[in-house]
């Protein structure tokens, strides 16, 4: 053949600078693209063999990809024994960027086979990612077609090229990159190996990594040891350099669920996500229609709701890593899970780093949501005891998902659990009835024990709502179910209200005793065995306080607001409910009416008020110091009377 020169044909003016500077955001993306092309070439040849269009290797050579790093010459090469290319194909697929080898291949053979599995595609622009890091790129290729001539394609800038004859004997392609000065500073043997693991650990063909300098140093060291042994009259057999695949070409999701064991699922989880704990349970996705989707989603054990969400759902395309947490495919609430999804029909752009919005993606997202909700429903119905054990770990995920995704809410609303103070788990339906649509809850069962007991005496099963997400979740559920209400145990105190005269008398007395003329005071008959007074906090006021706390955290980075501004934005009210059935209140009223022991009456009223605040969990440090001091005095007097 004759050597020839030319200029690359592009379909958009100045497209190459765009590819270099914008489409490929990560400098290491060329590794993924070139390994993908190698895997694509192998998949094509494998398919042709299956269709009888190509001959098997007579010596049954395994398909493989070899990535070679040469530190001495500052080159990286990517070699495969796939389909290879003829001179015409090099002209078409390399020199005319707009053509995709994969699409053309599928079109050509679609009559013989409708199976597109293994055809990654985008071999034009993917190849050109090499120029992000290379001053020179060389392709040395020989087609599988009998008697085809091997060719070399070489370019220094991605625009001007030359095609030369080659002496390559075996089928396949070698792409060699002469690294630029900037790339030399970024990529070494260790970095390249890590990049291969990042993008290509599950590539569908064996990948071998060769470090020529390391191999040379090993051989020199072995030869030195052999020489030293001979000088001593000893025998030494050098250990040759050996290679093993640096990837796992058969990830667990490629197997049928019925073929996987519990141990394999757990082992795969540990290896991929570096979590020493076993996952709670998992969902194995394996479908061919209406789209191809494989993968495993794991429900992990969680320490708290603030654990990092980065890198939880890994997206693959034909076993090549695309990105983490692509929101178009995975609704963001599912990022609380961990898993791998291989979506071979994804409509990727040329950089494989983003998705085009279309109906396929929407259907795919909806299917994943359905599979997750179906798994949760299946566990609830068939293994409720296990489901309840998992609830502390998955409750945040379920609640967040219900608020974020309507379809998910519709499917799991009936199985959403609420943990009671007694340690049982109940659904909303189990906690309510036609004539009782209020759910009593506590944010701290121990601190609010007095209130919890009163609610239980009123016939309520008190549930625990102590996650930060619960405040928003309760409001959301009340919006979805307007007839139902969540009320904290301190927001309603049962008992008959006292007459206005008694109420006003106690109001004036306690306001004066505690020095707060704005204190709201009520008087109720709450039973002689209950505390002499309790703080009642209206549900809307409590939620206003939660909103204030969240707002303060959000605004902390932007500068603090004054207390006056916060008070205006989030007004708070507090109600002291005096228990007129309490013998202590009866004695206090008598003491106050005497008029001669006002100081003692005021101190006792202050103590009752502090005790109510203590039971409510809102007593400040000064109040606690005052409470303990007076309590010690009372104990001393009691001891003197023994």
Buried (B, 14 or more C-beta within 10 A) or exposed (E): EEEEEEEBEBEEEEBBEEBBEEBBEBBBBBBBBBBBBBBBBBBBBBBBBEEEBBEEBEEEEEBBBBBBBBBEEBBBBBBBBBBBBBBEBBBBBBBEBEBBBBBBBBEEBEEEEEBBEBBBBBBBBBBBBBBBBBBBBBBBBBBBBEEBEBBBBBBBEBEEBEBBEBEBEEBBBBBBBBBBEEBEEEBEBEEBBEBBBEBBBBBBBBBBBBBBBBBBEBBEEBEEBBEEBEEEEEEBEBEEEEEEBBBBBEBBBBBEBEEBEEEEBBEBBBEBBEBEEBBBBBBBBBEEEEBBBBBBBBBBEBEEBEEEBEEBBBBBBBBBBBBBBBEBBBBBBBBBBBBBBBBBBBEBEBBBBBBEEEEBBEEBBEBBBEBBBEBBBEBBEEEEEEBBEBBBBBBBBBBBBBBBBEBBBEBBBEBBBBBBBEEEBBBBEEBBEEEEBBBBBBBEBEBBBBBBBBBBEBEBBBBBBEBBBBBBBBBBBBEEEEEBBBBBBBBBBBBEEBEEEBBEBBBEBBBBBBEBEEBEBBBBBBBBEBBBBBBBBBBEBBBBBBBBEEBEEEEEEEEEBEEEEBEEEBEEEBBBBBBBBBEBBEEBBEBBEEEEEEEEBBBBBBBBBBBBBBBBBBBEEEBEEBBEEBEEEEEEEEEEEE
